[in-house]
Amino acid sequence: MRYIAVFPTLTLAKRAQRTLAASSVAAETVKVDSAKTTRGCSWGVAFHESQLYKAKMIFANAKIEVREILSEGG
């Protein structure tokens, strides 16, 4: 399973992905289906479930505001 941190723009999602990569968290930028989010069309950064706590801390320390975090099977 993996989680997707949702952001309003591709630019912010790419910044978040680079920030995770700098802390050795494997992540990829993905397009998020508008039906899955509370605010419609968005971009996200997907990472393994085991990295959830670390990703939240990295985003908080970097002052990167996450719109929401979605759980995705697989």
DOTORPA-268386 format. One record per atom (N, C-alpha, C, O, CB): y, z, x; residue in three letters. Coordinates in Angstrom, 1 decimal, always signed. Atoms other than C-alpha are relative to their C-alpha. Glycine has a CB too. Example, Ala and Ser with C-alpha at 12.3 -4.5 7.8 and 13.67 -1.06 7.14 Angstrom:
2
<r y="-1.2" z="+0.0" x="+0.9" vexpa="ALA"/>
<r y="-4.5" z="+7.8" x="+12.3" vexpa="ALA"/>
<r y="+1.2" z="+0.0" x="+0.9" vexpa="ALA"/>
<r y="+1.2" z="+0.7" x="+1.9" vexpa="ALA"/>
<r y="+0.0" z="+1.2" x="-1.0" vexpa="ALA"/>
<r y="-1.1" z="+0.0" x="-0.9" vexpa="SER"/>
<r y="-1.1" z="+7.1" x="+13.7" vexpa="SER"/>
<r y="+1.1" z="+0.8" x="-0.8" vexpa="SER"/>
<r y="+2.2" z="+0.9" x="-0.3" vexpa="SER"/>
<r y="+0.5" z="-1.4" x="+0.4" vexpa="SER"/>
//
This chain:
74
<r y="-1.2" z="+0.0" x="+0.8" vexpa="MET"/>
<r y="+0.0" z="+0.0" x="+0.0" vexpa="MET"/>
<r y="+1.2" z="+0.0" x="+0.9" vexpa="MET"/>
<r y="+1.2" z="+0.5" x="+2.0" vexpa="MET"/>
<r y="+0.0" z="+1.2" x="-1.0" vexpa="MET"/>
<r y="-1.3" z="+0.0" x="-0.8" vexpa="ARG"/>
<r y="+3.6" z="-0.5" x="+1.1" vexpa="ARG"/>
<r y="+1.1" z="+0.3" x="-1.0" vexpa="ARG"/>
<r y="+0.9" z="+0.3" x="-2.2" vexpa="ARG"/>
<r y="+0.2" z="-1.4" x="+0.7" vexpa="ARG"/>
<r y="-1.2" z="-0.3" x="+0.8" vexpa="TYR"/>
<r y="+7.0" z="+0.5" x="-0.1" vexpa="TYR"/>
<r y="+1.1" z="-1.1" x="+0.4" vexpa="TYR"/>
<r y="+1.1" z="-1.7" x="+1.4" vexpa="TYR"/>
<r y="+0.6" z="+1.4" x="+0.3" vexpa="TYR"/>
<r y="-1.1" z="+0.9" x="-0.2" vexpa="ILE"/>
<r y="+10.1" z="-1.7" x="-0.5" vexpa="ILE"/>
<r y="+1.3" z="+0.7" x="-0.3" vexpa="ILE"/>
<r y="+1.5" z="+1.2" x="-1.4" vexpa="ILE"/>
<r y="-0.1" z="-1.3" x="-0.9" vexpa="ILE"/>
<r y="-1.4" z="-0.6" x="+0.1" vexpa="ALA"/>
<r y="+13.6" z="-0.3" x="+0.1" vexpa="ALA"/>
<r y="+0.9" z="-1.1" x="-0.5" vexpa="ALA"/>
<r y="+0.9" z="-2.2" x="+0.1" vexpa="ALA"/>
<r y="+0.5" z="+0.7" x="+1.3" vexpa="ALA"/>
<r y="-0.7" z="+1.1" x="+0.7" vexpa="VAL"/>
<r y="+15.9" z="-2.3" x="-2.2" vexpa="VAL"/>
<r y="+1.5" z="+0.1" x="+0.4" vexpa="VAL"/>
<r y="+2.1" z="+1.2" x="+0.4" vexpa="VAL"/>
<r y="-0.2" z="+0.0" x="-1.5" vexpa="VAL"/>
<r y="-1.4" z="+0.1" x="-0.4" vexpa="PHE"/>
<r y="+19.4" z="-3.5" x="-1.1" vexpa="PHE"/>
<r y="+0.7" z="-1.1" x="-0.8" vexpa="PHE"/>
<r y="+0.0" z="-2.0" x="-1.3" vexpa="PHE"/>
<r y="+0.2" z="-0.2" x="+1.5" vexpa="PHE"/>
<r y="-0.7" z="+1.0" x="+0.9" vexpa="PRO"/>
<r y="+22.1" z="-5.5" x="-3.0" vexpa="PRO"/>
<r y="+0.2" z="-1.3" x="+0.7" vexpa="PRO"/>
<r y="+0.4" z="-2.3" x="+0.0" vexpa="PRO"/>
<r y="+1.3" z="+0.6" x="-0.3" vexpa="PRO"/>
<r y="-0.3" z="+1.3" x="-0.7" vexpa="THR"/>
<r y="+22.5" z="-8.2" x="-0.3" vexpa="THR"/>
<r y="-1.0" z="-0.2" x="+1.1" vexpa="THR"/>
<r y="-1.6" z="+0.7" x="+1.6" vexpa="THR"/>
<r y="+1.4" z="+0.0" x="+0.6" vexpa="THR"/>
<r y="+0.9" z="+0.3" x="-1.2" vexpa="LEU"/>
<r y="+20.4" z="-10.0" x="+2.3" vexpa="LEU"/>
<r y="+0.5" z="+0.5" x="+1.3" vexpa="LEU"/>
<r y="-0.2" z="+1.0" x="+2.1" vexpa="LEU"/>
<r y="-0.1" z="-1.6" x="+0.0" vexpa="LEU"/>
<r y="-0.7" z="-0.5" x="-1.2" vexpa="THR"/>
<r y="+22.9" z="-9.0" x="+5.0" vexpa="THR"/>
<r y="-0.4" z="+1.5" x="+0.2" vexpa="THR"/>
<r y="-0.8" z="+1.9" x="+1.3" vexpa="THR"/>
<r y="+1.5" z="-0.2" x="-0.1" vexpa="THR"/>
<r y="+0.3" z="-1.4" x="-0.1" vexpa="LEU"/>
<r y="+22.3" z="-5.3" x="+4.3" vexpa="LEU"/>
<r y="-1.5" z="+0.2" x="+0.2" vexpa="LEU"/>
<r y="-1.9" z="+1.1" x="+1.0" vexpa="LEU"/>
<r y="+0.5" z="+0.7" x="-1.2" vexpa="LEU"/>
<r y="+1.5" z="-0.1" x="-0.2" vexpa="ALA"/>
<r y="+18.5" z="-5.8" x="+4.0" vexpa="ALA"/>
<r y="-0.4" z="-0.3" x="+1.5" vexpa="ALA"/>
<r y="-1.2" z="+0.3" x="+2.1" vexpa="ALA"/>
<r y="-0.7" z="-0.9" x="-0.9" vexpa="ALA"/>
<r y="+0.3" z="+0.3" x="-1.4" vexpa="LYS"/>
<r y="+18.5" z="-7.5" x="+7.4" vexpa="LYS"/>
<r y="+0.4" z="+1.1" x="+1.0" vexpa="LYS"/>
<r y="-0.3" z="+1.4" x="+2.0" vexpa="LYS"/>
<r y="+0.7" z="-1.4" x="+0.4" vexpa="LYS"/>
<r y="-0.4" z="-1.1" x="-0.8" vexpa="ARG"/>
<r y="+20.5" z="-4.7" x="+8.9" vexpa="ARG"/>
<r y="-0.9" z="+1.1" x="+0.0" vexpa="ARG"/>
<r y="-1.3" z="+1.7" x="+1.0" vexpa="ARG"/>
<r y="+1.5" z="+0.5" x="-0.4" vexpa="ARG"/>
<r y="+1.0" z="-1.0" x="+0.2" vexpa="ALA"/>
<r y="+18.1" z="-2.2" x="+7.5" vexpa="ALA"/>
<r y="-1.3" z="-0.3" x="+0.8" vexpa="ALA"/>
<r y="-1.9" z="+0.6" x="+1.4" vexpa="ALA"/>
<r y="-0.3" z="+0.3" x="-1.5" vexpa="ALA"/>
<r y="+1.3" z="+0.4" x="-0.7" vexpa="GLN"/>
<r y="+15.1" z="-4.1" x="+8.9" vexpa="GLN"/>
<r y="+0.2" z="+0.1" x="+1.5" vexpa="GLN"/>
<r y="-0.7" z="+0.6" x="+2.2" vexpa="GLN"/>
<r y="-0.3" z="-1.5" x="-0.4" vexpa="GLN"/>
<r y="-0.3" z="-0.1" x="-1.5" vexpa="ARG"/>
<r y="+16.7" z="-4.3" x="+12.4" vexpa="ARG"/>
<r y="+0.0" z="+1.5" x="+0.4" vexpa="ARG"/>
<r y="-0.4" z="+1.9" x="+1.5" vexpa="ARG"/>
<r y="+1.3" z="-0.7" x="+0.3" vexpa="ARG"/>
<r y="-0.1" z="-1.5" x="-0.3" vexpa="THR"/>
<r y="+17.4" z="-0.5" x="+12.2" vexpa="THR"/>
<r y="-1.3" z="+0.6" x="+0.1" vexpa="THR"/>
<r y="-1.6" z="+1.4" x="+0.9" vexpa="THR"/>
<r y="+0.9" z="+0.7" x="-1.0" vexpa="THR"/>
<r y="+1.4" z="-0.5" x="-0.1" vexpa="LEU"/>
<r y="+13.8" z="+0.2" x="+11.4" vexpa="LEU"/>
<r y="-0.7" z="-0.5" x="+1.2" vexpa="LEU"/>
<r y="-1.4" z="+0.3" x="+1.9" vexpa="LEU"/>
<r y="-0.8" z="-0.4" x="-1.3" vexpa="LEU"/>
<r y="+0.6" z="+0.6" x="-1.1" vexpa="ALA"/>
<r y="+12.6" z="-2.1" x="+14.1" vexpa="ALA"/>
<r y="+0.4" z="+0.7" x="+1.3" vexpa="ALA"/>
<r y="-0.4" z="+0.9" x="+2.2" vexpa="ALA"/>
<r y="+0.3" z="-1.5" x="+0.1" vexpa="ALA"/>
<r y="-0.5" z="-0.7" x="-1.2" vexpa="ALA"/>
<r y="+14.8" z="-0.3" x="+16.7" vexpa="ALA"/>
<r y="-0.7" z="+1.4" x="+0.1" vexpa="ALA"/>
<r y="-0.7" z="+2.0" x="+1.2" vexpa="ALA"/>
<r y="+1.5" z="+0.2" x="-0.1" vexpa="ALA"/>
<r y="+0.7" z="-1.3" x="+0.0" vexpa="SER"/>
<r y="+12.9" z="+2.9" x="+15.7" vexpa="SER"/>
<r y="-1.5" z="-0.2" x="+0.0" vexpa="SER"/>
<r y="-2.3" z="+0.8" x="-0.4" vexpa="SER"/>
<r y="+0.5" z="+0.9" x="-1.1" vexpa="SER"/>
<r y="+1.4" z="+0.3" x="+0.0" vexpa="SER"/>
<r y="+9.5" z="+1.2" x="+16.0" vexpa="SER"/>
<r y="-0.7" z="+0.1" x="-1.3" vexpa="SER"/>
<r y="-1.9" z="+0.5" x="-1.4" vexpa="SER"/>
<r y="-0.7" z="+0.9" x="+1.0" vexpa="SER"/>
<r y="+0.6" z="+0.1" x="+1.3" vexpa="VAL"/>
<r y="+8.9" z="+0.9" x="+12.3" vexpa="VAL"/>
<r y="-0.2" z="-1.5" x="-0.4" vexpa="VAL"/>
<r y="+0.8" z="-2.2" x="-0.5" vexpa="VAL"/>
<r y="+0.8" z="+0.8" x="-1.1" vexpa="VAL"/>
<r y="+0.2" z="+1.4" x="+0.4" vexpa="ALA"/>
<r y="+7.3" z="-2.5" x="+11.4" vexpa="ALA"/>
<r y="+0.4" z="-0.2" x="-1.4" vexpa="ALA"/>
<r y="+0.0" z="+0.6" x="-2.3" vexpa="ALA"/>
<r y="-1.5" z="-0.4" x="+0.2" vexpa="ALA"/>
<r y="-0.5" z="+0.3" x="+1.3" vexpa="ALA"/>
<r y="+9.1" z="-4.0" x="+8.5" vexpa="ALA"/>
<r y="+0.3" z="-1.5" x="-0.1" vexpa="ALA"/>
<r y="+0.5" z="-2.1" x="+0.9" vexpa="ALA"/>
<r y="+1.3" z="+0.9" x="-0.3" vexpa="ALA"/>
<r y="-0.4" z="+1.4" x="+0.2" vexpa="GLU"/>
<r y="+9.9" z="-7.3" x="+6.9" vexpa="GLU"/>
<r y="+1.0" z="-0.1" x="-1.2" vexpa="GLU"/>
<r y="+0.9" z="+0.7" x="-2.1" vexpa="GLU"/>
<r y="-1.3" z="-0.9" x="-0.3" vexpa="GLU"/>
<r y="-0.9" z="+0.3" x="+1.1" vexpa="THR"/>
<r y="+12.7" z="-8.6" x="+4.7" vexpa="THR"/>
<r y="-0.6" z="-0.8" x="-1.0" vexpa="THR"/>
<r y="-1.3" z="-1.8" x="-0.7" vexpa="THR"/>
<r y="+1.3" z="-0.6" x="+0.6" vexpa="THR"/>
<r y="+0.6" z="+0.7" x="+1.1" vexpa="VAL"/>
<r y="+11.6" z="-9.7" x="+1.3" vexpa="VAL"/>
<r y="+0.9" z="-0.2" x="-1.2" vexpa="VAL"/>
<r y="+1.9" z="+0.6" x="-1.3" vexpa="VAL"/>
<r y="-1.3" z="+0.7" x="-0.5" vexpa="VAL"/>
<r y="-0.8" z="+0.2" x="+1.2" vexpa="LYS"/>
<r y="+13.1" z="-11.1" x="-1.9" vexpa="LYS"/>
<r y="-0.7" z="+0.8" x="-1.1" vexpa="LYS"/>
<r y="-1.9" z="+0.8" x="-1.2" vexpa="LYS"/>
<r y="+0.1" z="-1.5" x="-0.4" vexpa="LYS"/>
<r y="+0.6" z="-0.9" x="+1.0" vexpa="VAL"/>
<r y="+12.6" z="-8.6" x="-4.7" vexpa="VAL"/>
<r y="+0.2" z="-0.6" x="-1.4" vexpa="VAL"/>
<r y="+1.3" z="-1.1" x="-1.7" vexpa="VAL"/>
<r y="+0.7" z="+1.4" x="+0.0" vexpa="VAL"/>
<r y="-0.1" z="+0.6" x="+1.4" vexpa="ASP"/>
<r y="+11.8" z="-9.9" x="-8.2" vexpa="ASP"/>
<r y="+0.9" z="+0.8" x="-0.9" vexpa="ASP"/>
<r y="+0.8" z="+2.1" x="-0.9" vexpa="ASP"/>
<r y="-1.5" z="+0.0" x="-0.6" vexpa="ASP"/>
<r y="-1.0" z="-0.6" x="+0.8" vexpa="SER"/>
<r y="+14.6" z="-9.1" x="-10.5" vexpa="SER"/>
<r y="-0.6" z="+0.9" x="-1.2" vexpa="SER"/>
<r y="+0.1" z="+1.8" x="-1.6" vexpa="SER"/>
<r y="+1.0" z="-1.0" x="-0.6" vexpa="SER"/>
<r y="+0.6" z="-0.8" x="+1.1" vexpa="ALA"/>
<r y="+12.2" z="-7.8" x="-13.2" vexpa="ALA"/>
<r y="-0.5" z="+1.4" x="+0.6" vexpa="ALA"/>
<r y="-0.8" z="+2.3" x="-0.2" vexpa="ALA"/>
<r y="-1.2" z="-0.8" x="-0.5" vexpa="ALA"/>
<r y="+0.5" z="-1.2" x="-0.5" vexpa="LYS"/>
<r y="+11.1" z="-5.0" x="-10.8" vexpa="LYS"/>
<r y="+1.1" z="+1.0" x="+0.4" vexpa="LYS"/>
<r y="+0.8" z="+2.2" x="+0.7" vexpa="LYS"/>
<r y="-0.8" z="-0.3" x="+1.3" vexpa="LYS"/>
<r y="-1.1" z="-0.9" x="-0.4" vexpa="THR"/>
<r y="+14.5" z="-3.5" x="-10.1" vexpa="THR"/>
<r y="+0.9" z="+0.3" x="-1.2" vexpa="THR"/>
<r y="+0.9" z="-0.3" x="-2.2" vexpa="THR"/>
<r y="+0.9" z="-0.7" x="+1.1" vexpa="THR"/>
<r y="-0.8" z="-0.4" x="+1.1" vexpa="THR"/>
<r y="+17.0" z="-1.7" x="-12.2" vexpa="THR"/>
<r y="+1.3" z="-0.8" x="-0.1" vexpa="THR"/>
<r y="+2.0" z="-0.8" x="-1.1" vexpa="THR"/>
<r y="+0.4" z="+1.5" x="+0.2" vexpa="THR"/>
<r y="-1.3" z="+0.7" x="+0.0" vexpa="ARG"/>
<r y="+20.0" z="-3.9" x="-11.2" vexpa="ARG"/>
<r y="-0.2" z="-1.5" x="+0.2" vexpa="ARG"/>
<r y="+0.8" z="-2.2" x="+0.6" vexpa="ARG"/>
<r y="+0.8" z="+0.6" x="+1.0" vexpa="ARG"/>
<r y="+0.2" z="+1.5" x="-0.1" vexpa="GLY"/>
<r y="+18.4" z="-7.4" x="-11.2" vexpa="GLY"/>
<r y="-0.2" z="-0.4" x="+1.4" vexpa="GLY"/>
<r y="-0.8" z="+0.3" x="+2.2" vexpa="GLY"/>
<r y="+1.3" z="-0.7" x="-0.5" vexpa="GLY"/>
<r y="+0.4" z="+0.7" x="-1.3" vexpa="CYS"/>
<r y="+18.2" z="-9.7" x="-8.2" vexpa="CYS"/>
<r y="+0.5" z="+0.8" x="+1.2" vexpa="CYS"/>
<r y="+1.6" z="+1.2" x="+1.3" vexpa="CYS"/>
<r y="+0.7" z="-1.4" x="+0.0" vexpa="CYS"/>
<r y="-0.3" z="-0.8" x="-1.2" vexpa="SER"/>
<r y="+18.0" z="-8.0" x="-4.9" vexpa="SER"/>
<r y="-0.9" z="-0.4" x="+1.2" vexpa="SER"/>
<r y="-1.7" z="-1.3" x="+1.0" vexpa="SER"/>
<r y="-0.2" z="+1.5" x="-0.2" vexpa="SER"/>
<r y="+0.8" z="+0.2" x="-1.2" vexpa="TRP"/>
<r y="+16.6" z="-8.1" x="-1.3" vexpa="TRP"/>
<r y="-0.5" z="+1.4" x="+0.4" vexpa="TRP"/>
<r y="+0.0" z="+2.4" x="+0.0" vexpa="TRP"/>
<r y="+0.9" z="-0.6" x="+1.1" vexpa="TRP"/>
<r y="+0.6" z="-1.3" x="-0.4" vexpa="GLY"/>
<r y="+14.4" z="-5.5" x="+0.2" vexpa="GLY"/>
<r y="-0.6" z="-0.1" x="+1.4" vexpa="GLY"/>
<r y="-0.7" z="-1.1" x="+2.0" vexpa="GLY"/>
<r y="-1.1" z="+0.4" x="-1.0" vexpa="GLY"/>
<r y="+0.7" z="-0.1" x="-1.2" vexpa="VAL"/>
<r y="+12.7" z="-4.3" x="+3.3" vexpa="VAL"/>
<r y="-1.3" z="+0.7" x="-0.3" vexpa="VAL"/>
<r y="-1.3" z="+1.9" x="-0.7" vexpa="VAL"/>
<r y="+0.9" z="+0.8" x="+1.1" vexpa="VAL"/>
<r y="+1.4" z="-0.6" x="+0.2" vexpa="ALA"/>
<r y="+8.9" z="-3.7" x="+3.1" vexpa="ALA"/>
<r y="-0.5" z="+0.6" x="+1.2" vexpa="ALA"/>
<r y="-0.4" z="+0.1" x="+2.3" vexpa="ALA"/>
<r y="-0.9" z="-1.1" x="-0.6" vexpa="ALA"/>
<r y="+0.6" z="-0.7" x="-1.2" vexpa="PHE"/>
<r y="+7.1" z="-1.2" x="+5.3" vexpa="PHE"/>
<r y="-1.2" z="+0.7" x="-0.6" vexpa="PHE"/>
<r y="-1.4" z="+0.9" x="-1.8" vexpa="PHE"/>
<r y="+1.0" z="+0.9" x="+0.6" vexpa="PHE"/>
<r y="+1.3" z="-0.7" x="+0.4" vexpa="HIS"/>
<r y="+3.7" z="+0.6" x="+5.3" vexpa="HIS"/>
<r y="+0.3" z="+1.4" x="-0.6" vexpa="HIS"/>
<r y="+1.3" z="+2.0" x="-0.2" vexpa="HIS"/>
<r y="-0.9" z="+0.1" x="+1.2" vexpa="HIS"/>
<r y="-0.2" z="-1.3" x="+0.7" vexpa="GLU"/>
<r y="+3.4" z="+3.7" x="+3.1" vexpa="GLU"/>
<r y="+0.1" z="+1.2" x="+0.9" vexpa="GLU"/>
<r y="+0.8" z="+2.1" x="+0.7" vexpa="GLU"/>
<r y="-1.1" z="+0.2" x="-1.0" vexpa="GLU"/>
<r y="+0.0" z="-1.1" x="-0.9" vexpa="SER"/>
<r y="+2.8" z="+5.9" x="+6.1" vexpa="SER"/>
<r y="+1.4" z="+0.2" x="+0.7" vexpa="SER"/>
<r y="+1.6" z="+1.2" x="+1.3" vexpa="SER"/>
<r y="-1.1" z="-0.2" x="+1.1" vexpa="SER"/>
<r y="-1.3" z="-0.1" x="-0.7" vexpa="GLN"/>
<r y="+6.3" z="+5.2" x="+7.3" vexpa="GLN"/>
<r y="+1.2" z="+0.4" x="-1.0" vexpa="GLN"/>
<r y="+2.3" z="+0.3" x="-0.6" vexpa="GLN"/>
<r y="+0.4" z="-1.4" x="+0.6" vexpa="GLN"/>
<r y="-1.0" z="-0.2" x="+1.0" vexpa="LEU"/>
<r y="+8.1" z="+6.2" x="+4.1" vexpa="LEU"/>
<r y="+1.0" z="+1.1" x="+0.4" vexpa="LEU"/>
<r y="+2.2" z="+0.9" x="+0.4" vexpa="LEU"/>
<r y="-0.6" z="+0.5" x="-1.3" vexpa="LEU"/>
<r y="-0.9" z="-1.1" x="-0.4" vexpa="TYR"/>
<r y="+9.5" z="+9.6" x="+5.3" vexpa="TYR"/>
<r y="+0.9" z="-0.4" x="+1.2" vexpa="TYR"/>
<r y="+2.1" z="-0.2" x="+1.2" vexpa="TYR"/>
<r y="-0.8" z="+1.2" x="+0.3" vexpa="TYR"/>
<r y="-0.7" z="+0.5" x="-1.2" vexpa="LYS"/>
<r y="+10.5" z="+8.1" x="+8.7" vexpa="LYS"/>
<r y="+1.1" z="-1.0" x="-0.4" vexpa="LYS"/>
<r y="+2.2" z="-0.9" x="+0.1" vexpa="LYS"/>
<r y="-0.9" z="-0.5" x="+1.0" vexpa="LYS"/>
<r y="-0.9" z="+1.0" x="+0.4" vexpa="ALA"/>
<r y="+12.2" z="+5.2" x="+7.0" vexpa="ALA"/>
<r y="+1.2" z="+0.6" x="-0.7" vexpa="ALA"/>
<r y="+2.4" z="+0.2" x="-0.5" vexpa="ALA"/>
<r y="-0.6" z="-1.1" x="-0.9" vexpa="ALA"/>
<r y="-1.1" z="-0.6" x="+0.7" vexpa="LYS"/>
<r y="+14.2" z="+7.4" x="+4.7" vexpa="LYS"/>
<r y="+0.9" z="+0.8" x="+0.9" vexpa="LYS"/>
<r y="+2.2" z="+0.7" x="+0.8" vexpa="LYS"/>
<r y="-0.6" z="+1.0" x="-1.0" vexpa="LYS"/>
<r y="-0.8" z="-0.7" x="-1.0" vexpa="MET"/>
<r y="+15.4" z="+9.5" x="+7.6" vexpa="MET"/>
<r y="+0.8" z="-0.9" x="+0.9" vexpa="MET"/>
<r y="+2.0" z="-0.7" x="+1.2" vexpa="MET"/>
<r y="-0.9" z="+0.9" x="+0.9" vexpa="MET"/>
<r y="-0.7" z="+1.0" x="-0.8" vexpa="ILE"/>
<r y="+16.3" z="+6.4" x="+9.6" vexpa="ILE"/>
<r y="+1.2" z="-0.5" x="-0.8" vexpa="ILE"/>
<r y="+2.3" z="-0.6" x="-0.2" vexpa="ILE"/>
<r y="-0.9" z="-1.1" x="+0.5" vexpa="ILE"/>
<r y="-1.1" z="+0.5" x="+0.9" vexpa="PHE"/>
<r y="+18.4" z="+5.0" x="+6.7" vexpa="PHE"/>
<r y="+1.1" z="+1.1" x="-0.1" vexpa="PHE"/>
<r y="+2.2" z="+0.7" x="-0.1" vexpa="PHE"/>
<r y="-0.6" z="-0.4" x="-1.4" vexpa="PHE"/>
<r y="-1.0" z="-1.1" x="+0.2" vexpa="ALA"/>
<r y="+20.1" z="+8.4" x="+6.2" vexpa="ALA"/>
<r y="+0.8" z="+0.1" x="+1.3" vexpa="ALA"/>
<r y="+2.1" z="+0.2" x="+1.2" vexpa="ALA"/>
<r y="-0.7" z="+1.3" x="-0.4" vexpa="ALA"/>
<r y="-0.7" z="-0.1" x="-1.3" vexpa="ASN"/>
<r y="+21.0" z="+8.7" x="+9.9" vexpa="ASN"/>
<r y="+0.9" z="-1.1" x="+0.3" vexpa="ASN"/>
<r y="+1.9" z="-1.0" x="+0.9" vexpa="ASN"/>
<r y="-1.0" z="+0.2" x="+1.1" vexpa="ASN"/>
<r y="-0.8" z="+1.2" x="-0.2" vexpa="ALA"/>
<r y="+22.3" z="+5.2" x="+10.0" vexpa="ALA"/>
<r y="+1.0" z="-0.3" x="-1.1" vexpa="ALA"/>
<r y="+1.8" z="-1.2" x="-1.0" vexpa="ALA"/>
<r y="-0.9" z="-1.3" x="+0.2" vexpa="ALA"/>
<r y="-1.0" z="+0.1" x="+1.1" vexpa="LYS"/>
<r y="+24.3" z="+5.7" x="+6.8" vexpa="LYS"/>
<r y="-0.2" z="-1.3" x="-0.8" vexpa="LYS"/>
<r y="+0.7" z="-2.0" x="-1.2" vexpa="LYS"/>
<r y="+1.4" z="+0.1" x="+0.5" vexpa="LYS"/>
<r y="+0.4" z="+1.2" x="+0.8" vexpa="ILE"/>
<r y="+22.4" z="+2.8" x="+5.1" vexpa="ILE"/>
<r y="-0.4" z="+0.5" x="-1.4" vexpa="ILE"/>
<r y="-1.4" z="+1.1" x="-1.5" vexpa="ILE"/>
<r y="-1.1" z="-0.9" x="+0.7" vexpa="ILE"/>
<r y="+0.3" z="-0.4" x="+1.4" vexpa="GLU"/>
<r y="+22.5" z="+3.3" x="+1.3" vexpa="GLU"/>
<r y="-1.1" z="-0.9" x="-0.6" vexpa="GLU"/>
<r y="-0.9" z="-2.1" x="-0.7" vexpa="GLU"/>
<r y="+1.2" z="+0.0" x="-0.8" vexpa="GLU"/>
<r y="+1.1" z="+0.8" x="+0.6" vexpa="VAL"/>
<r y="+19.2" z="+2.3" x="-0.3" vexpa="VAL"/>
<r y="+0.2" z="+0.1" x="-1.5" vexpa="VAL"/>
<r y="+0.5" z="+1.2" x="-2.1" vexpa="VAL"/>
<r y="-1.4" z="+0.7" x="+0.4" vexpa="VAL"/>
<r y="-0.2" z="+0.1" x="+1.5" vexpa="ARG"/>
<r y="+19.5" z="+1.2" x="-4.0" vexpa="ARG"/>
<r y="-1.1" z="+0.7" x="-0.7" vexpa="ARG"/>
<r y="-0.9" z="+1.6" x="-1.6" vexpa="ARG"/>
<r y="+0.1" z="-1.4" x="-0.5" vexpa="ARG"/>
<r y="+1.2" z="-0.7" x="+0.5" vexpa="GLU"/>
<r y="+16.0" z="+2.3" x="-4.8" vexpa="GLU"/>
<r y="-1.2" z="-0.3" x="+0.9" vexpa="GLU"/>
<r y="-1.1" z="-1.2" x="+1.7" vexpa="GLU"/>
<r y="-0.3" z="-0.4" x="-1.5" vexpa="GLU"/>
<r y="+1.2" z="+0.3" x="-0.8" vexpa="ILE"/>
<r y="+12.5" z="+2.4" x="-3.3" vexpa="ILE"/>
<r y="-1.2" z="-0.2" x="-1.0" vexpa="ILE"/>
<r y="-1.4" z="+0.6" x="-1.8" vexpa="ILE"/>
<r y="-0.4" z="+1.2" x="+1.0" vexpa="ILE"/>
<r y="+1.1" z="+0.4" x="+0.9" vexpa="LEU"/>
<r y="+9.6" z="+0.6" x="-5.0" vexpa="LEU"/>
<r y="-1.3" z="+0.1" x="+0.7" vexpa="LEU"/>
<r y="-1.4" z="-0.1" x="+1.9" vexpa="LEU"/>
<r y="+0.2" z="-1.4" x="-0.5" vexpa="LEU"/>
<r y="+1.4" z="+0.0" x="-0.5" vexpa="SER"/>
<r y="+5.9" z="+1.1" x="-4.5" vexpa="SER"/>
<r y="-0.7" z="-1.3" x="-0.4" vexpa="SER"/>
<r y="-0.6" z="-1.8" x="-1.5" vexpa="SER"/>
<r y="-0.8" z="+1.3" x="-0.6" vexpa="SER"/>
<r y="+0.6" z="+1.2" x="+0.2" vexpa="GLU"/>
<r y="+3.9" z="-2.0" x="-4.1" vexpa="GLU"/>
<r y="-1.5" z="+0.1" x="+0.5" vexpa="GLU"/>
<r y="-1.6" z="+0.4" x="+1.7" vexpa="GLU"/>
<r y="+0.7" z="-1.2" x="+0.7" vexpa="GLU"/>
<r y="+1.4" z="+0.0" x="-0.5" vexpa="GLY"/>
<r y="+0.1" z="-2.2" x="-3.9" vexpa="GLY"/>
<r y="-0.3" z="-1.1" x="+1.0" vexpa="GLY"/>
<r y="+0.4" z="-2.1" x="+1.0" vexpa="GLY"/>
<r y="-1.0" z="-0.1" x="-1.2" vexpa="GLY"/>
<r y="+0.4" z="+1.1" x="-0.9" vexpa="GLY"/>
<r y="-1.7" z="-4.2" x="-1.2" vexpa="GLY"/>
<r y="+0.2" z="+0.4" x="+1.4" vexpa="GLY"/>
<r y="-0.1" z="-0.3" x="+2.3" vexpa="GLY"/>
<r y="+0.8" z="-1.2" x="-0.3" vexpa="GLY"/>
//
